[in-house]
Amino acid sequence: MTSENGHDARRRRTHEAILASAARLFEAQGFAGTTVAEVARAADVSERTFYLHFPTKEDLLFDHVHGFTELAWRVAEESRTPSAAARVDAALRALVDAATADAALVAQARARSALGESGRAPASLAVRLATLVAGLADRVARGTRIPLRDVAPMVGAGVGAVEAAGLALARETDDPVVLRRGMLAALDAALVGFRA
């Protein structure tokens, strides 16, 4: 059991080292100007090790989605309001706050937007977003005792609005205040019909 914990800790440190090295290189050279080999070298790992952690270079830009999923789920579960719309709102506001408070994520927003526009977003992103939506809808439905069929469209609308606004705004600005304001306005607009 101790060796598993040690292995997991090493794996987590390696994963974090790759992400940190990539963030530094992306900031210095841009996403397109940075190669996997350079990221691996900067993280002091082999390219093979890089690919054990990230299937593609593009996956580096979306690694945060897993942690954000857990954050949204936790906020929804801890909420005591009987309103499904209020729980969805709280969960997605927490994601927007986390995204706009992280300087590296804000700095990489333009690269994520460009990948989305070009159709080169990693396939794993669709799976991660589907997991976020399905899990959040399930938690809100269970917590409010509102049928999942009524909650799922609300969650999909909220997540879609925040994602679309974030990607569109990233083409125009890297100001976290402007990004946050725009994503929250999109969230409010998406949930307006569900609040009644």
N, C-alpha and C positions, 0 to 999 in steps of 0.2 A: 504494500500500500504506500509506503514511503517513496519507493521508486516512481510510482505513478504520479505522486504529488510533485516530485522533483522534475519529472519529465514534463508535466503540465506547466510548471513554472518556467522551465527553459523554453518551452514552445511559446508561451505568452511573451517572454522577454524577446525572443527572436522576432516574433510577429510585430511587437511594438518597435523594435529596432529598425525593421524594414520600413514600417510606416513613417517613423521619424526621419530616416534617411531620405525617403522619397519626398516628404514634405519639404525638406531643406533643398533638395535638388530641383524640385518643381518650382520653388520660389526663385532660385538662382538662375535656372536654365529654361524654365517653362516646362509644361507637361510634354509637349511634342518633342522638345529638345533633349529629353532625358530618356535613356535606354534602361532596360531591365538590368543589363550588365552593370551599369553605373550604380543603380540602386543597390544591387547585391554587393558590389564592392564596397560601397559606403557603409553598408550595414554589417560588413565583415562576414558575409555568408556566400555560399555558392549560388549560382543561378538555379541549380536543381533545388536547393533549399527555398529560394524565392518562390519557385513554382509549386512547392509543397504547401505554401501559405496562400498564394494568390495565383489563380489560373491565368490571369492576364495583367498587364500593367494597368489597364482601365479599372480593374477591381480595386486597386489601391484607393481610388477616388470615392468609392462607395462602401468602404469597410465600416464606416460609422453607422450604417443603417441597422446592423444587428443590435448595437448598443441602444440606438434610438428606439428600436422595437421594444426592447425590455423596459426602457423608460416609460414609453406610452402605456404599455400594459400595466406597469406598476401604478402609475398615476390613476388609470381607470379603476383599478382594483381598490385603491385606497380612498377613492372618492365616496362620499356618503350621500350625495345628492340622488334623488330618485329620477332625475331628468337624464335621459340618454344623451340628449344634445349637449347638456352641460358637461357630462363626463367626456364625451368626444372632444368637445372644445378644450377642456382642461388638459387632456392627454396631448392633443396636437399643439396647443400653446407651449407645453413643456418641450416638445420637439423643436419648435421654432426658436424658443429661447436658447436651447442647447446649441442649435446649429449656428445661430448668429453670435453667440458668445465665444465660439471656438475660432480663433484667428486663422488657423490652418484650413478649416473647412470653408471659411469665407474667402480666403485667398484662392482656394481651388474651385470655387463655385463657377467661375467662367469656363474652366476646363470641363467641368461636369456638364455645363450647358452646351458647350460645343459638341461633346460626345453625343448628347441626346439629340441635338439637331442633325448630326451626321448619321444617326442610326447605329453608331458604334458603341452604345452603352453595353456593358457586359450582360450576358444572359442571366447571370446570377442576380442582377438587380431586380428583374421582374419577379424572381422567386422570393427575394427578400421583401419586396413591397407587398406581394400577395400574402406572405406570412404575417407582416405587420397588420394589414387590413383584416385578414381572417381572425387573427388572435385578438385584435382590439375589439372587433365586432362581437366576438364570443364573450369576452370579459364584460363588455358593457351590457350585453343582453342578459347574462347571468346576474350581474349586479343590480340591474333595474327590473328584472323579470319582464322585460319587454321582448316580444318575439324577435329572434335573430333576423327574420325576413324584413322586419321594420328597421332594425338597427344597421344592417349591412349597407344599405344604400347611403345612409348618413355618413358612415365611416368612409366609404369609397369616395363620396363627394368631398369630404373634408381633406382626406389625404391627397386626392387628385388636385384639388385647388391649391393646397400648400405647395405641392411639388411643381405644378405648372407655373405658379407665380414665382417661385424661387428660381427656376430655370430661366424664365423670361427676364426677370429683374437682373440676374447675374450677367446678362449680355450688356446691361446698361451701367451697372455700378458694382463696386465692391465695398460700399459703405454698409456696415452691419445694421445701422439704425434704419436706413432706407429699405434694406432687404427685410428686416423684421416687420416694419410697418406694412410693407406690401404683402407679405405672406399672411399676416394677421387679417388684413382687409379682405384678402381672398377667402380665408377661412370663415370670416363673418358672413360674407356673401354666400358661400356654399351652404352654411348651416341655417340661414335665415328662414327658410321654409320648413325646417325640421323643429324649430324652437316653439312653434305654436302648440 
